[in-house]
Amino acid sequence: MKAARLVVTAVAVSLLAACAKEHEITLPRNGGASDEVYRINTSHVVDRPYLVDGEPFSGVVVGRRGEQVVFRAQMRDGRKQGVQELFYDNGKPRSREKVAWDEKDGTRHTGDSESWCENGERRSLTEYSRKGTEQLRRSWDCETGKLVAETKFDAEGRNDGEQKEWMPEGTLVEQASWKAGVLDGDKQTWTPEGTLVEHARYRGGKQQGLQEAWYASGKPARRGEYADGKPVGRHEAWAEDGRLMEAGSYGADGNKTGMWLEKIGDDSVTLHYGPDGLVPVELLEAWISALTRPDPQVVAFYLGEGKLKLSDALPADCCDGGPAYGRRRAYDFPLHTWTYPVVFADDAVLSLLLEKGADIDQADSEGTTRLLRCARRYRPDAGSSPAYVCTPAQLRALLARGAKAGVVDRQGRNALHYLLNVGSLDDKGDVFGRGADEQRQTRVDLLAALAKAGADINAADAEGWTPLVRALKSRRVDLVKAVLAAGARADGPGPGDTKAVHWVFLDETNRYNIRGDFVADVLPLLAAAGADVNAPLDWDGQPVTLRDLAVRHGLIDVVRVIEQQARPAQP
């Protein structure tokens, strides 16, 4: 019965269309815009009905491009009313919809809307309710004819239920649950090859629960929990090569807290958002004072009372690496640098800290341990500033306590890099030069002790500096001998595109300082250890050798030393 009514209705519409008054318009052959079409398409605006001869038009507007009808629109009183059809230039149907207009709601759909591809395959179908709201929308691929999208709606025309998208070949690439116009439930995304790359969960339009994403390779990209749209708990993100690029925790308020690894460009930095894991601001100055002045009783009191933990961090000075004073400056989040008591505390309280469970190898935000800090601040004697230097006895004591000599900081430097960062005024003895030999030998002995304890004698820092290059830059033959004796590779690399042997001349990567006596003493040592004294060096865009530079400055004695140590030419 219903089918019969539909047939009768369709016939009636066709008869009406056949009897209706027609108004024909001509469209540009080049497919350009038409003012007439624009006026028809904007006829839903209350004060802009479509007029023909100054009167609102009722009937059928037929648009032709040449001899071909490309659209047909039923109108009543200057408004779209009834069937609206578009056609391709070959005459095949392009789209068809049925609409009505009233002043309250404007234009609304009164029947299904369909569209077709130029090859005749169905492109889309949208079903509407009696109120004119969407109920179901589907799309198909023109080439394969397969369903590529399906969207469902509730009685109010809002997204509701499962929404899906497929590739033209039929592979499901997205599926999401909606309720009353917002995401509610799981949302999943796949690659065209079928690999899951995203799984999100929603409740009432807000992210809820575990959210995960993966790379097309299947490796994890990011992971984290949400509650009512706010991030909570631990969140992590990885580079496609597996490197952890971001990691940290959110508090219940959705803000970052504690320590975070954050992506900056192609690299990552570590920041501290506090307040968890930090010394309370009201105890900061008293705690620092007790650790550095020092006052073992106050340190023991705070630890015994449970007011502070050895794992609580303190804001650090950006230059010195020690604790930062001043509440306003110290707790300006996020913190870029921080430290721990065991890294900087006075020797007088170190034993107490270790007894209470401190890790002697705990590192600050820059990767600096107490041993590295000591090597960086090394001086032959305490002098008048014992709080700002580290003596040979202190360095040996740390090794005796089991401090790891092989640790490196964020710049890739170990204790040897710092011990060999020797200035022109170091190890000179007193004002009369007394004690200089002992100071020089002490540094050599400590170098050997660190290497024996596990410091990598061939480690290159982030800029390419190795202990051997540092020793060569110091222009001290005794340090070069000590480094080679500890196993340094004489043929190893240096900063930039240099070789270690180039630093017999170089003072910086773009500057050289040739000392004939140093060259005469050191070059034979390097050559005997395997260095190629004729290794080319890029200088001002041209390959040169050490010999070339010596010739350039007329240093004949240096030229002869180089020639004596050069490897025999290969036949």
Number of C-alpha atoms within 10 A of each C-alpha: 6 7 8 9 10 11 12 12 12 12 12 12 14 13 11 12 17 12 11 15 14 18 15 12 15 17 19 11 9 7 8 7 10 12 9 14 17 11 15 19 15 15 23 22 13 12 8 14 22 26 17 11 6 7 11 16 22 21 22 24 22 17 22 19 16 12 9 14 21 22 22 20 25 25 28 17 16 21 29 30 23 22 22 19 19 20 21 17 16 10 13 16 20 21 20 20 19 19 20 21 20 12 9 7 10 14 18 19 22 21 19 19 20 21 22 22 19 17 12 12 16 20 22 21 20 20 19 21 17 11 12 20 19 23 20 19 19 18 22 23 20 19 12 12 16 18 21 23 21 19 20 22 23 18 16 15 18 17 22 23 19 19 18 21 20 21 18 18 14 15 15 20 21 20 19 22 21 26 19 17 16 16 22 22 20 18 20 19 21 19 17 17 11 12 15 20 20 20 19 20 22 24 19 16 17 17 22 22 19 17 20 21 20 21 18 17 11 12 15 21 22 20 19 20 21 23 18 15 16 17 24 22 16 17 21 19 23 19 17 16 10 11 12 18 21 20 20 21 21 21 15 14 11 16 12 22 23 19 23 24 17 18 17 11 7 7 11 16 16 20 20 26 22 20 18 14 18 23 23 18 16 9 13 19 17 13 20 21 16 19 23 18 13 17 15 18 12 15 20 16 12 16 15 12 9 9 11 19 18 17 17 15 26 27 29 21 17 13 7 11 19 23 26 21 17 12 14 8 11 19 20 13 14 17 20 18 23 23 27 25 26 26 25 21 22 19 15 14 22 19 15 16 22 14 10 14 12 19 17 19 20 18 22 24 23 18 18 25 29 24 28 29 23 24 25 20 15 23 20 21 16 14 11 8 9 12 14 14 19 21 18 19 11 16 20 15 13 17 15 10 11 11 21 20 23 20 20 23 19 14 13 16 26 29 28 30 28 18 23 26 17 19 10 9 7 14 21 17 17 9 7 8 10 11 14 16 12 14 19 18 14 15 22 19 14 18 24 18 16 23 18 14 16 12 22 24 26 20 20 22 19 13 12 16 20 28 31 32 31 24 26 26 22 20 24 17 16 14 24 25 18 18 27 18 12 18 14 21 18 22 17 17 20 23 18 12 12 18 20 27 27 24 26 26 21 19 17 11 15 10 9 14 13 19 13 17 11 16 20 16 13 19 22 18 18 22 19 11 16 15 23 20 26 18 17 18 18 14 13 8 7 8 11 15 17 23 21 15 18 19 14 10 9 11 15 14 15 23 17 14 18 22 14 14 18 18 14 8 5 4 3
